Amino acid sequence: MLENFRGEGGEKSSDDASDSKAPLIEEIKIPSVTEMVKAGILFSPVNGGISEISFNNKTSTLYLPVINLDVNTEVFLRNLVAYEACVAAGPLVLARYTELMNGIIDTEEDAKYLSERGIVLNHLKSDKEVADLWNGMSKSVKLTKVPKMDKVIEDVNKRYGKTWRVKLSKFMRTYVFGSWKILTLLAALFMLFLTFVQAFCSVYSCARVFHQLPEIAGDEGAAQ
C-alpha cells in the first residue's frame, strides 16, 4: 500500500542512512499558496499519487494530487511517514510530500484556496484545521531528498523569483531596509540642512531675499 501511495522507489544509499540522523526541520523553502497565486502561479489537481506532482513552466501551473482530509488523516499520515522511514529502500517520498504541503500551506487562506481548486477535500471543521494539520507535520518529519520532487520545488522557486513583486521586495530588503544606516545618515543630513535654512531665515528674511532675486535678475538684463 505504501509503495502505491508513494509511486517512487529506489535503492537506499549511504546518504539516506545519514539522513536518518538528520535533525527535525521547520519548513521547506517554498512560497505559500497565496504568495504563489499573487505571483501568477496556478494550481491544478492531478489524477494519481505523489509521483504525479509536477510544475509546468510554460503555463506556470503546479499540479498536485487530490488528498482527502478527515479527523483520522493526521494520525494516519504520521504512522505512514514513520513506517516509510523504517522500511523504505529509496527516497522518503511521502515524507517529502508532507514537507511540501507544510511549506505551501501557512494559513487558512492557503488551505481554502486548495480546497476551492479541488486539491484538498476538506472534511474537517474548518480551513484553519487543515492548515494546522500540515503545519504540525513538520514536528515529526526529517529532512529528506527526492530528486523529482526537489526539481519541482526548484522550478517553482525560480518562477516565483522572476515576478516583479518578488524582485521589488528583494530590492527593498537589500538596498532600502538592508541599508538603514545609510538612510539614517541621509535623514540626519537632511535635518541638518533644514536647521541651517531655519537659522538663515531667522537672520535674513527669506521672503525678502527671494523677492529681490527677480529684481536683481531684471536689473542685470537691463544693464546688458
PyRosetta script that sets phi, psi and omega in degrees:
from pyrosetta import init, pose_from_sequence

init()
pose = pose_from_sequence("MLENFRGEGGEKSSDDASDSKAPLIEEIKIPSVTEMVKAGILFSPVNGGISEISFNNKTSTLYLPVINLDVNTEVFLRNLVAYEACVAAGPLVLARYTELMNGIIDTEEDAKYLSERGIVLNHLKSDKEVADLWNGMSKSVKLTKVPKMDKVIEDVNKRYGKTWRVKLSKFMRTYVFGSWKILTLLAALFMLFLTFVQAFCSVYSCARVFHQLPEIAGDEGAAQ")
pose.set_psi(1, -41.1)
pose.set_omega(1, -179.4)
pose.set_phi(2, -63.8)
pose.set_psi(2, -41.1)
pose.set_omega(2, -179.7)
pose.set_phi(3, -63.4)
pose.set_psi(3, -37.3)
pose.set_omega(3, 178.9)
pose.set_phi(4, -67.6)
pose.set_psi(4, -37.7)
pose.set_omega(4, -178.9)
pose.set_phi(5, -70.2)
pose.set_psi(5, -38.2)
pose.set_omega(5, -177.6)
pose.set_phi(6, -75.6)
pose.set_psi(6, -47.8)
pose.set_omega(6, 178.2)
pose.set_phi(7, 77.5)
pose.set_psi(7, 4.9)
pose.set_omega(7, 179.1)
pose.set_phi(8, -139.3)
pose.set_psi(8, 151.1)
pose.set_omega(8, 178.9)
pose.set_phi(9, -141.7)
pose.set_psi(9, -167.2)
pose.set_omega(9, 179.8)
pose.set_phi(10, 150.6)
pose.set_psi(10, 177.1)
pose.set_omega(10, -179.3)
pose.set_phi(11, -97.8)
pose.set_psi(11, 143.4)
pose.set_omega(11, -179.6)
pose.set_phi(12, -73.5)
pose.set_psi(12, 132.7)
pose.set_omega(12, -179.0)
pose.set_phi(13, -108.4)
pose.set_psi(13, 177.4)
pose.set_omega(13, 178.1)
pose.set_phi(14, -65.0)
pose.set_psi(14, -29.3)
pose.set_omega(14, 178.3)
pose.set_phi(15, -64.5)
pose.set_psi(15, -39.2)
pose.set_omega(15, 179.8)
pose.set_phi(16, -63.9)
pose.set_psi(16, -37.1)
pose.set_omega(16, 179.4)
pose.set_phi(17, -64.7)
pose.set_psi(17, -39.3)
pose.set_omega(17, 179.3)
pose.set_phi(18, -71.5)
pose.set_psi(18, -30.1)
pose.set_omega(18, 179.4)
pose.set_phi(19, -64.0)
pose.set_psi(19, -26.1)
pose.set_omega(19, -178.4)
pose.set_phi(20, -64.4)
pose.set_psi(20, -18.5)
pose.set_omega(20, 178.6)
pose.set_phi(21, -102.7)
pose.set_psi(21, 6.1)
pose.set_omega(21, -177.2)
pose.set_phi(22, -68.9)
pose.set_psi(22, 149.2)
pose.set_omega(22, 179.3)
pose.set_phi(23, -72.5)
pose.set_psi(23, 160.2)
pose.set_omega(23, 176.5)
pose.set_phi(24, -66.3)
pose.set_psi(24, 143.9)
pose.set_omega(24, -178.9)
pose.set_phi(25, -102.1)
pose.set_psi(25, 165.5)
pose.set_omega(25, 178.1)
pose.set_phi(26, -95.1)
pose.set_psi(26, -51.5)
pose.set_omega(26, -177.7)
pose.set_phi(27, -165.8)
pose.set_psi(27, 144.2)
pose.set_omega(27, 178.8)
pose.set_phi(28, -70.1)
pose.set_psi(28, 151.4)
pose.set_omega(28, -178.9)
pose.set_phi(29, -86.5)
pose.set_psi(29, 94.2)
pose.set_omega(29, 178.7)
pose.set_phi(30, -159.1)
pose.set_psi(30, 145.1)
pose.set_omega(30, 179.9)
pose.set_phi(31, -63.8)
pose.set_psi(31, 157.1)
pose.set_omega(31, 176.3)
pose.set_phi(32, -75.0)
pose.set_psi(32, 169.2)
pose.set_omega(32, -179.8)
pose.set_phi(33, -57.6)
pose.set_psi(33, -49.2)
pose.set_omega(33, -177.8)
pose.set_phi(34, -64.4)
pose.set_psi(34, -36.1)
pose.set_omega(34, 177.4)
pose.set_phi(35, -65.3)
pose.set_psi(35, -41.4)
pose.set_omega(35, 179.7)
pose.set_phi(36, -68.4)
pose.set_psi(36, -38.8)
pose.set_omega(36, 178.9)
pose.set_phi(37, -62.1)
pose.set_psi(37, -42.8)
pose.set_omega(37, 177.8)
pose.set_phi(38, -62.9)
pose.set_psi(38, -27.9)
pose.set_omega(38, 179.7)
pose.set_phi(39, -86.8)
pose.set_psi(39, 1.2)
pose.set_omega(39, 177.0)
pose.set_phi(40, 92.5)
pose.set_psi(40, 11.0)
pose.set_omega(40, 178.4)
pose.set_phi(41, -87.3)
pose.set_psi(41, 133.5)
pose.set_omega(41, -177.4)
pose.set_phi(42, -100.9)
pose.set_psi(42, 160.8)
pose.set_omega(42, 177.1)
pose.set_phi(43, -125.8)
pose.set_psi(43, 140.7)
pose.set_omega(43, -179.3)
pose.set_phi(44, -145.5)
pose.set_psi(44, 137.2)
pose.set_omega(44, 176.7)
pose.set_phi(45, -73.0)
pose.set_psi(45, 151.1)
pose.set_omega(45, -179.9)
pose.set_phi(46, -135.0)
pose.set_psi(46, 141.5)
pose.set_omega(46, 177.9)
pose.set_phi(47, -74.4)
pose.set_psi(47, 143.5)
pose.set_omega(47, 180.0)
pose.set_phi(48, 113.6)
pose.set_psi(48, -171.4)
pose.set_omega(48, -177.4)
pose.set_phi(49, -97.5)
pose.set_psi(49, -158.5)
pose.set_omega(49, -177.1)
pose.set_phi(50, -61.4)
pose.set_psi(50, -29.2)
pose.set_omega(50, -178.1)
pose.set_phi(51, -65.4)
pose.set_psi(51, -14.2)
pose.set_omega(51, -179.3)
pose.set_phi(52, -88.6)
pose.set_psi(52, -0.8)
pose.set_omega(52, 177.8)
pose.set_phi(53, -63.2)
pose.set_psi(53, 129.1)
pose.set_omega(53, -178.4)
pose.set_phi(54, -156.3)
pose.set_psi(54, 167.2)
pose.set_omega(54, 177.0)
pose.set_phi(55, -133.5)
pose.set_psi(55, 126.1)
pose.set_omega(55, 179.1)
pose.set_phi(56, -96.3)
pose.set_psi(56, 109.9)
pose.set_omega(56, -177.9)
pose.set_phi(57, -65.8)
pose.set_psi(57, -33.9)
pose.set_omega(57, -177.3)
pose.set_phi(58, -66.9)
pose.set_psi(58, -41.1)
pose.set_omega(58, -178.9)
pose.set_phi(59, -100.7)
pose.set_psi(59, -1.7)
pose.set_omega(59, -177.7)
pose.set_phi(60, 52.9)
pose.set_psi(60, 47.6)
pose.set_omega(60, -177.2)
pose.set_phi(61, -118.0)
pose.set_psi(61, 128.8)
pose.set_omega(61, 176.3)
pose.set_phi(62, -99.3)
pose.set_psi(62, 120.6)
pose.set_omega(62, -179.0)
pose.set_phi(63, -98.3)
pose.set_psi(63, 124.4)
pose.set_omega(63, -178.8)
pose.set_phi(64, -127.4)
pose.set_psi(64, 144.7)
pose.set_omega(64, 178.7)
pose.set_phi(65, -71.2)
pose.set_psi(65, 153.0)
pose.set_omega(65, 178.5)
pose.set_phi(66, -75.6)
pose.set_psi(66, 135.8)
pose.set_omega(66, 178.0)
pose.set_phi(67, -130.4)
pose.set_psi(67, 136.1)
pose.set_omega(67, -178.7)
pose.set_phi(68, -97.8)
pose.set_psi(68, 121.0)
pose.set_omega(68, -177.0)
pose.set_phi(69, -112.0)
pose.set_psi(69, 129.3)
pose.set_omega(69, 174.0)
pose.set_phi(70, -141.2)
pose.set_psi(70, -168.9)
pose.set_omega(70, -174.2)
pose.set_phi(71, -66.7)
pose.set_psi(71, -19.6)
pose.set_omega(71, -178.2)
pose.set_phi(72, -96.5)
pose.set_psi(72, -6.7)
pose.set_omega(72, -171.9)
pose.set_phi(73, -62.9)
pose.set_psi(73, -44.5)
pose.set_omega(73, -175.3)
pose.set_phi(74, -60.9)
pose.set_psi(74, -47.6)
pose.set_omega(74, 179.4)
pose.set_phi(75, -63.3)
pose.set_psi(75, -40.9)
pose.set_omega(75, -179.8)
pose.set_phi(76, -62.0)
pose.set_psi(76, -45.7)
pose.set_omega(76, -179.7)
pose.set_phi(77, -65.2)
pose.set_psi(77, -42.7)
pose.set_omega(77, -179.9)
pose.set_phi(78, -61.5)
pose.set_psi(78, -41.4)
pose.set_omega(78, 179.2)
pose.set_phi(79, -66.4)
pose.set_psi(79, -39.7)
pose.set_omega(79, 178.7)
pose.set_phi(80, -65.9)
pose.set_psi(80, -40.8)
pose.set_omega(80, 178.9)
pose.set_phi(81, -62.9)
pose.set_psi(81, -43.6)
pose.set_omega(81, 179.0)
pose.set_phi(82, -65.0)
pose.set_psi(82, -41.0)
pose.set_omega(82, 179.6)
pose.set_phi(83, -65.7)
pose.set_psi(83, -41.5)
pose.set_omega(83, 179.0)
pose.set_phi(84, -60.2)
pose.set_psi(84, -41.8)
pose.set_omega(84, -178.7)
pose.set_phi(85, -63.9)
pose.set_psi(85, -26.8)
pose.set_omega(85, -177.9)
pose.set_phi(86, -86.0)
pose.set_psi(86, -35.3)
pose.set_omega(86, -170.4)
pose.set_phi(87, -115.1)
pose.set_psi(87, -15.3)
pose.set_omega(87, -174.5)
pose.set_phi(88, -64.5)
pose.set_psi(88, 137.5)
pose.set_omega(88, 178.4)
pose.set_phi(89, -97.2)
pose.set_psi(89, 2.1)
pose.set_omega(89, -178.0)
pose.set_phi(90, -139.8)
pose.set_psi(90, -156.2)
pose.set_omega(90, -179.6)
pose.set_phi(91, -59.0)
pose.set_psi(91, 146.2)
pose.set_omega(91, 179.0)
pose.set_phi(92, -82.6)
pose.set_psi(92, 79.8)
pose.set_omega(92, -172.9)
pose.set_phi(93, -66.1)
pose.set_psi(93, -44.5)
pose.set_omega(93, -179.4)
pose.set_phi(94, -63.6)
pose.set_psi(94, -40.6)
pose.set_omega(94, 178.0)
pose.set_phi(95, -62.0)
pose.set_psi(95, -41.6)
pose.set_omega(95, 179.9)
pose.set_phi(96, -66.6)
pose.set_psi(96, -35.2)
pose.set_omega(96, 177.5)
pose.set_phi(97, -63.5)
pose.set_psi(97, -43.1)
pose.set_omega(97, 178.6)
pose.set_phi(98, -65.6)
pose.set_psi(98, -34.0)
pose.set_omega(98, 175.6)
pose.set_phi(99, -64.1)
pose.set_psi(99, -41.8)
pose.set_omega(99, 179.8)
pose.set_phi(100, -62.7)
pose.set_psi(100, -48.2)
pose.set_omega(100, -178.9)
pose.set_phi(101, -65.7)
pose.set_psi(101, -36.8)
pose.set_omega(101, 175.8)
pose.set_phi(102, -63.3)
pose.set_psi(102, -36.0)
pose.set_omega(102, -178.4)
pose.set_phi(103, -71.7)
pose.set_psi(103, -38.7)
pose.set_omega(103, -175.4)
pose.set_phi(104, -89.1)
pose.set_psi(104, -15.5)
pose.set_omega(104, 178.7)
pose.set_phi(105, -109.3)
pose.set_psi(105, 105.2)
pose.set_omega(105, 178.4)
pose.set_phi(106, -106.9)
pose.set_psi(106, -37.3)
pose.set_omega(106, -174.7)
pose.set_phi(107, -128.9)
pose.set_psi(107, 173.5)
pose.set_omega(107, 178.2)
pose.set_phi(108, -67.0)
pose.set_psi(108, -24.7)
pose.set_omega(108, 175.9)
pose.set_phi(109, -64.8)
pose.set_psi(109, -38.7)
pose.set_omega(109, 176.6)
pose.set_phi(110, -62.6)
pose.set_psi(110, -45.8)
pose.set_omega(110, -179.8)
pose.set_phi(111, -64.8)
pose.set_psi(111, -39.9)
pose.set_omega(111, -179.8)
pose.set_phi(112, -62.7)
pose.set_psi(112, -42.2)
pose.set_omega(112, -179.0)
pose.set_phi(113, -63.4)
pose.set_psi(113, -43.9)
pose.set_omega(113, 179.5)
pose.set_phi(114, -66.1)
pose.set_psi(114, -31.5)
pose.set_omega(114, 176.0)
pose.set_phi(115, -67.8)
pose.set_psi(115, -42.5)
pose.set_omega(115, 178.8)
pose.set_phi(116, -65.1)
pose.set_psi(116, -29.5)
pose.set_omega(116, 179.2)
pose.set_phi(117, -83.5)
pose.set_psi(117, -4.7)
pose.set_omega(117, 178.2)
pose.set_phi(118, 80.8)
pose.set_psi(118, 15.0)
pose.set_omega(118, 179.0)
pose.set_phi(119, -87.1)
pose.set_psi(119, -39.4)
pose.set_omega(119, 176.3)
pose.set_phi(120, -109.1)
pose.set_psi(120, 120.5)
pose.set_omega(120, 175.1)
pose.set_phi(121, -96.3)
pose.set_psi(121, 99.7)
pose.set_omega(121, -170.0)
pose.set_phi(122, -89.7)
pose.set_psi(122, 114.0)
pose.set_omega(122, 174.7)
pose.set_phi(123, -112.8)
pose.set_psi(123, 16.5)
pose.set_omega(123, 174.4)
pose.set_phi(124, -87.6)
pose.set_psi(124, -179.2)
pose.set_omega(124, -175.8)
pose.set_phi(125, -74.2)
pose.set_psi(125, -29.6)
pose.set_omega(125, -175.8)
pose.set_phi(126, -156.4)
pose.set_psi(126, 168.2)
pose.set_omega(126, 175.4)
pose.set_phi(127, -67.7)
pose.set_psi(127, -29.3)
pose.set_omega(127, 178.6)
pose.set_phi(128, -63.0)
pose.set_psi(128, -37.5)
pose.set_omega(128, 179.0)
pose.set_phi(129, -65.5)
pose.set_psi(129, -33.5)
pose.set_omega(129, 176.4)
pose.set_phi(130, -64.4)
pose.set_psi(130, -46.4)
pose.set_omega(130, 179.4)
pose.set_phi(131, -62.4)
pose.set_psi(131, -42.9)
pose.set_omega(131, 180.0)
pose.set_phi(132, -63.8)
pose.set_psi(132, -36.6)
pose.set_omega(132, 179.7)
pose.set_phi(133, -60.2)
pose.set_psi(133, -51.2)
pose.set_omega(133, -177.1)
pose.set_phi(134, -71.0)
pose.set_psi(134, -38.2)
pose.set_omega(134, 179.7)
pose.set_phi(135, -66.3)
pose.set_psi(135, -28.5)
pose.set_omega(135, 178.7)
pose.set_phi(136, -78.0)
pose.set_psi(136, -18.7)
pose.set_omega(136, -178.0)
pose.set_phi(137, -65.8)
pose.set_psi(137, -27.0)
pose.set_omega(137, -177.4)
pose.set_phi(138, -65.3)
pose.set_psi(138, -17.6)
pose.set_omega(138, -178.7)
pose.set_phi(139, -73.9)
pose.set_psi(139, -14.1)
pose.set_omega(139, -177.8)
pose.set_phi(140, -127.2)
pose.set_psi(140, 8.7)
pose.set_omega(140, -177.3)
pose.set_phi(141, -108.7)
pose.set_psi(141, 132.7)
pose.set_omega(141, 177.6)
pose.set_phi(142, -95.8)
pose.set_psi(142, 151.6)
pose.set_omega(142, 179.6)
pose.set_phi(143, -59.9)
pose.set_psi(143, 130.7)
pose.set_omega(143, 179.8)
pose.set_phi(144, -141.1)
pose.set_psi(144, 167.6)
pose.set_omega(144, -178.6)
pose.set_phi(145, -126.8)
pose.set_psi(145, 129.0)
pose.set_omega(145, 176.1)
pose.set_phi(146, -131.4)
pose.set_psi(146, 103.4)
pose.set_omega(146, -172.8)
pose.set_phi(147, -46.4)
pose.set_psi(147, -49.1)
pose.set_omega(147, -176.7)
pose.set_phi(148, -64.0)
pose.set_psi(148, -46.3)
pose.set_omega(148, -179.3)
pose.set_phi(149, -70.7)
pose.set_psi(149, -35.2)
pose.set_omega(149, 177.5)
pose.set_phi(150, -64.2)
pose.set_psi(150, -33.7)
pose.set_omega(150, 177.2)
pose.set_phi(151, -66.3)
pose.set_psi(151, -38.9)
pose.set_omega(151, 177.0)
pose.set_phi(152, -62.2)
pose.set_psi(152, -46.0)
pose.set_omega(152, 179.7)
pose.set_phi(153, -61.8)
pose.set_psi(153, -41.5)
pose.set_omega(153, 178.7)
pose.set_phi(154, -63.0)
pose.set_psi(154, -43.6)
pose.set_omega(154, 179.8)
pose.set_phi(155, -64.5)
pose.set_psi(155, -40.3)
pose.set_omega(155, 178.4)
pose.set_phi(156, -62.8)
pose.set_psi(156, -45.8)
pose.set_omega(156, -179.8)
pose.set_phi(157, -63.3)
pose.set_psi(157, -38.2)
pose.set_omega(157, 178.1)
pose.set_phi(158, -64.9)
pose.set_psi(158, -45.8)
pose.set_omega(158, 179.8)
pose.set_phi(159, -63.6)
pose.set_psi(159, -42.4)
pose.set_omega(159, -179.8)
pose.set_phi(160, -64.7)
pose.set_psi(160, -38.3)
pose.set_omega(160, -178.0)
pose.set_phi(161, -69.9)
pose.set_psi(161, -14.9)
pose.set_omega(161, -178.4)
pose.set_phi(162, -87.9)
pose.set_psi(162, -9.1)
pose.set_omega(162, -177.7)
pose.set_phi(163, -75.1)
pose.set_psi(163, 149.4)
pose.set_omega(163, -175.8)
pose.set_phi(164, -66.3)
pose.set_psi(164, -30.9)
pose.set_omega(164, 178.7)
pose.set_phi(165, -62.0)
pose.set_psi(165, -45.1)
pose.set_omega(165, -178.6)
pose.set_phi(166, -69.5)
pose.set_psi(166, -41.3)
pose.set_omega(166, 178.8)
pose.set_phi(167, -61.2)
pose.set_psi(167, -42.3)
pose.set_omega(167, 178.6)
pose.set_phi(168, -64.2)
pose.set_psi(168, -41.4)
pose.set_omega(168, 179.5)
pose.set_phi(169, -62.6)
pose.set_psi(169, -43.3)
pose.set_omega(169, 178.6)
pose.set_phi(170, -64.7)
pose.set_psi(170, -39.0)
pose.set_omega(170, 178.8)
pose.set_phi(171, -62.6)
pose.set_psi(171, -44.4)
pose.set_omega(171, -179.4)
pose.set_phi(172, -63.7)
pose.set_psi(172, -41.9)
pose.set_omega(172, -179.4)
pose.set_phi(173, -67.3)
pose.set_psi(173, -38.3)
pose.set_omega(173, -175.1)
pose.set_phi(174, -79.1)
pose.set_psi(174, -48.1)
pose.set_omega(174, -170.5)
pose.set_phi(175, -103.5)
pose.set_psi(175, -13.6)
pose.set_omega(175, 179.8)
pose.set_phi(176, -110.0)
pose.set_psi(176, -69.9)
pose.set_omega(176, -179.1)
pose.set_phi(177, -67.7)
pose.set_psi(177, -29.9)
pose.set_omega(177, 179.2)
pose.set_phi(178, -77.4)
pose.set_psi(178, -12.2)
pose.set_omega(178, -178.9)
pose.set_phi(179, -115.0)
pose.set_psi(179, 42.4)
pose.set_omega(179, -175.6)
pose.set_phi(180, -63.4)
pose.set_psi(180, -27.9)
pose.set_omega(180, 179.1)
pose.set_phi(181, -66.6)
pose.set_psi(181, -41.1)
pose.set_omega(181, 178.4)
pose.set_phi(182, -65.7)
pose.set_psi(182, -42.2)
pose.set_omega(182, 179.4)
pose.set_phi(183, -63.2)
pose.set_psi(183, -38.9)
pose.set_omega(183, 177.9)
pose.set_phi(184, -63.3)
pose.set_psi(184, -41.0)
pose.set_omega(184, 178.3)
pose.set_phi(185, -64.1)
pose.set_psi(185, -44.8)
pose.set_omega(185, 179.4)
pose.set_phi(186, -63.2)
pose.set_psi(186, -39.9)
pose.set_omega(186, 178.8)
pose.set_phi(187, -64.4)
pose.set_psi(187, -39.5)
pose.set_omega(187, 179.0)
pose.set_phi(188, -65.6)
pose.set_psi(188, -41.5)
pose.set_omega(188, 178.0)
pose.set_phi(189, -64.9)
pose.set_psi(189, -38.2)
pose.set_omega(189, 179.4)
pose.set_phi(190, -66.1)
pose.set_psi(190, -41.9)
pose.set_omega(190, 178.1)
pose.set_phi(191, -64.8)
pose.set_psi(191, -36.8)
pose.set_omega(191, 177.2)
pose.set_phi(192, -64.5)
pose.set_psi(192, -39.4)
pose.set_omega(192, 177.9)
pose.set_phi(193, -64.3)
pose.set_psi(193, -43.3)
pose.set_omega(193, 178.8)
pose.set_phi(194, -63.9)
pose.set_psi(194, -37.9)
pose.set_omega(194, 177.7)
pose.set_phi(195, -63.9)
pose.set_psi(195, -39.9)
pose.set_omega(195, 178.2)
pose.set_phi(196, -63.9)
pose.set_psi(196, -44.3)
pose.set_omega(196, 179.7)
pose.set_phi(197, -62.6)
pose.set_psi(197, -42.0)
pose.set_omega(197, 179.9)
pose.set_phi(198, -63.8)
pose.set_psi(198, -41.9)
pose.set_omega(198, 179.0)
pose.set_phi(199, -65.9)
pose.set_psi(199, -39.5)
pose.set_omega(199, 179.0)
pose.set_phi(200, -62.6)
pose.set_psi(200, -43.6)
pose.set_omega(200, -177.7)
pose.set_phi(201, -71.3)
pose.set_psi(201, -23.0)
pose.set_omega(201, 178.1)
pose.set_phi(202, -74.7)
pose.set_psi(202, -25.0)
pose.set_omega(202, 178.8)
pose.set_phi(203, -92.1)
pose.set_psi(203, -47.5)
pose.set_omega(203, 179.2)
pose.set_phi(204, -111.3)
pose.set_psi(204, 134.4)
pose.set_omega(204, 179.2)
pose.set_phi(205, -66.5)
pose.set_psi(205, 109.0)
pose.set_omega(205, -177.7)
pose.set_phi(206, -61.1)
pose.set_psi(206, -39.3)
pose.set_omega(206, -179.3)
pose.set_phi(207, -63.3)
pose.set_psi(207, -40.0)
pose.set_omega(207, -179.6)
pose.set_phi(208, -69.9)
pose.set_psi(208, -40.0)
pose.set_omega(208, -179.7)
pose.set_phi(209, -63.1)
pose.set_psi(209, -48.0)
pose.set_omega(209, -177.9)
pose.set_phi(210, -71.6)
pose.set_psi(210, -24.6)
pose.set_omega(210, 177.4)
pose.set_phi(211, -72.7)
pose.set_psi(211, -31.3)
pose.set_omega(211, -178.6)
pose.set_phi(212, -79.1)
pose.set_psi(212, -19.7)
pose.set_omega(212, -177.7)
pose.set_phi(213, -58.8)
pose.set_psi(213, -46.0)
pose.set_omega(213, 178.1)
pose.set_phi(214, -63.0)
pose.set_psi(214, -35.4)
pose.set_omega(214, -179.9)
pose.set_phi(215, -66.5)
pose.set_psi(215, -40.3)
pose.set_omega(215, 179.0)
pose.set_phi(216, -64.6)
pose.set_psi(216, -43.0)
pose.set_omega(216, 178.8)
pose.set_phi(217, -63.1)
pose.set_psi(217, -36.4)
pose.set_omega(217, 179.7)
pose.set_phi(218, -69.6)
pose.set_psi(218, -38.3)
pose.set_omega(218, 178.8)
pose.set_phi(219, -64.9)
pose.set_psi(219, -39.6)
pose.set_omega(219, 179.5)
pose.set_phi(220, -65.9)
pose.set_psi(220, -36.1)
pose.set_omega(220, 178.9)
pose.set_phi(221, -68.0)
pose.set_psi(221, -37.8)
pose.set_omega(221, -180.0)
pose.set_phi(222, -68.7)
pose.set_psi(222, -36.5)
pose.set_omega(222, -180.0)
pose.set_phi(223, -65.1)
pose.set_psi(223, -32.6)
pose.set_omega(223, 179.2)
pose.set_phi(224, -75.5)
pose.dump_pdb("model.pdb")
